[in-house]
């Protein structure tokens, strides 16, 4: 007979493996970029930001999910729930806007190649990423802070794998219209707008590529975008698919929780793998690093 509890238990053991590999992959990418001076460029500053955000987002989410479901510790205090909600939402939104920053980098590189180094400077990228972190921390803090105005006089059972804002708001027994408006605004700002900006960037890139006479040059320019396009697909498609499934079909609660958990965790696992394998610069830098270490070891032995 099919044992659902058995499957769920092994799913969370698999999730533990996902978290370990996410940490290893993103730390590896951060270390390679830090050690290889040729990668100290604006483009790889954005990659660093994405790897760091993936690392923080997974750490904010997965350990608590494992503690809740694997060890059956299903109670959480109110303040910890709000803190959990803030960090999961914040790092998810930073990931989204980091992908927009990458799209901007590719847009300038292909549409304005002669002006790329004068526009996309280290100072500009640091300012852009710093603005993203400060602005998003404010918008997420507002959304989470407004939970305090709600009263909870009925059930306090959260039907989700973490303190999800929408699920928590639905437990309130007073007017939650302001919370709903702010939440919808945040969805538009953190998911819809980034997707629109990335789409517009690639429409402009496609137009620019169509004007290039040489097919070989066109292909070479397109190859510089493949890693980013895969990252965008990994981030946005699972979110869109999960939400569409919830809206248009009935899913077993365990299946919904497992599906949502993977939606939040798998992109952070695959991002460093995709960027390492699809970007020759990273692979060449890693090979140089290995050769340098071998030479140093030989010198030390002598």
Order of alpha helices (4+ residues) and beta strands (2+ residues): alpha-alpha-alpha-alpha-alpha-alpha-alpha-alpha-alpha-alpha-alpha
